[in-house]
């Protein structure tokens, strides 16, 4: 990679002196080469396409197989290169000057791209570090009526539930827990929420895709139920974005938060939060915002010093994701899940949790064997998975979440390791 093609400008004065053409050259140096994106974006959903795509993922050559992309994914090589380049650029000048003159431009490009991806107004989006941070900011900041109740389900993310419980304790609100076991039909889910939501409900947490089971919830119907009762609707989209095409405008939810380092495969520690414009005054900034910013989205951006290089690299990850396409990615994930599930002998002790809306998250359970011990066995075979617990029935699940670069050989190894465990 020549300096002529990819100039690394380390002095902020050089950047300030640039004319428009020069700056565009510098800007392009921070992006993935168009030829690579064109190759990734080509038509095709066959083995050759995915075999070529796999070559762009360094982790594919690792001894450790990551089947826990539901927690954190890994970036492709072109994004990794840009990420590392941005770290160098930031480290070889005053970091806040990098953030001011380079990082902020990429953040705006990222928010523009994300607003198109999830169909929402760009001005309502804020880049942050993850869904947990976004949801906690919303929960801590939203102004709720004294004596009202808030609703969350046992399958919601535990840290978000914790944030709601803390708020209820401080502000003397009633916390209502919806204890149901998935899978359930959309109508059953809607009916269950209806038993907890009433005219005194002020806030409802809605998980779009559950992190344990990978269940897709009827978000739009649940948002409508909130509206009927005058409650705020807050969508946790951590497992939704990058897997399912969706529209925030169609949901018409009040709040929304997501992580970008899962299924968008952006650098670790990147996420977004959304506050509907009409609700901006209803959610205060919980960090060190100025009073003058109370009517501006700036109040959500006072996060202190953070990894500016990671933020600047999100746009490259979005270009890569867009080149593949959300729908094509989902079809690939569904194929991979179906492949190993059909290979697994369900007459054995481990069963596959039913999921009507297959995606990158799947789960195994057993009534007679320990999935914790199975996880340890898989780890000894260099296969990384995750144990999660369904709180409603106190049952452990082994969550399996591959990514698009995995292939049949990887999943054969995974299934063989399970069969080997059963023989012992």
Protein Blocks (a to p, Z undefined) as FASTA:
>chain_A
ZZklmccdfbfklmmmpcfklmmmmmmmmpccfklmmmmmpgcjbfklmmmmmmmpmklm
pmbdcfblkmpccddfklmmmmmmmmmmmmmccfklmmmmmmmmmmmmmmmmmmmmnopa
fklpccdfbfklmmmmmmmmpccdehiacdddfkbcfklmmmmmmmmmmnopacdddddd
ddddfklmmmmmmmmgcfkbcbdcddfbacklopacdfklmmmmmmmnopacdddfklmg
opagcdfklnopabdcddfklmnopaehiacddddfklmmmpccfblcdfklmmpcklmm
mnojadfklmmmmmmmmmmmmmnopklmmmmmmmmmmmmmmmpcfkbmbdcdddfbgcfb
dcdddfkbcfklmmmmmmmnopacdddddfklopacddddddfkbcfklmmmmmmmmmmm
mmZZ
